[in-house]
C-alpha cells in the first residue's frame, strides 16, 4: 500500500515519560526520511509540536490543521509553511482524514482517544479504506488493547474489526505493518443489514 501522507493523532501535552518525546522525534524523522508527508493537528505544543518539528528539521513536509479557536492556545513557536485554519473540531478531523492515506495514534488524552476511535469506526463502516496504526510507546496503550480484546471476546467488536487496529512500539515496524495491511475485511459501505 502506497502512503504519501499519514495523519498523526497525539497529545498537546508531552506526558510524564521522556520515551513519548523520543518516539515523537523518531516518528517525525522517519516520515521525513521515507518521504511521507505529516498531517497533524497544527499545534506547536506537546507531542504534536515535537513530531512536527522533527519532521520539518529532517526536511519533511508538514500540513497542520487547526481550528481558529485553538490557534492562540496550541500554536506555540512552531512556524508551519502549510497551516490550514478551520472553523471547528469536526472540520479539522474531516480534513485530516481526507488528506491522509493512513493514520497513526501516539500517546495522548481524551482528544487523541476520540480521534482514534472515530477513525477506526469510519473504517469499520467502510467510509474509508486506510490503515490505522497504534504506536504503543512504553506500553501506553496496553490497557486500551486489553479493553479491545475484552470487547471482542464479549462480542461487542467482531474480530475482523478488532484486526483493523495495527499495533507496534516502533514506528518503522508499524509503518511496515500499515504498508502490508490488507483491507478485505472492510465492507465497501455499511448496508441496511449491518456488518
Secondary structure, DSSP 8 states (H G I E B T S, - for coil): ---SEEEEE--SS--S-HHHHHHHHHHHHHHHHTT-EEEE---SSHHHHHHHHHHHHTT--EEEEEEGGGHHHH-TT---SSEEEESSHHHHHHHHHHH-SEEEE-S-SHHHHHHHHHHHHHHHTTS---EEEEE-GGGTTHHHHHHHHHHHHTTSS-HHHHTTEEEESSHHHHHHHHHT---TTS-SS--TT--
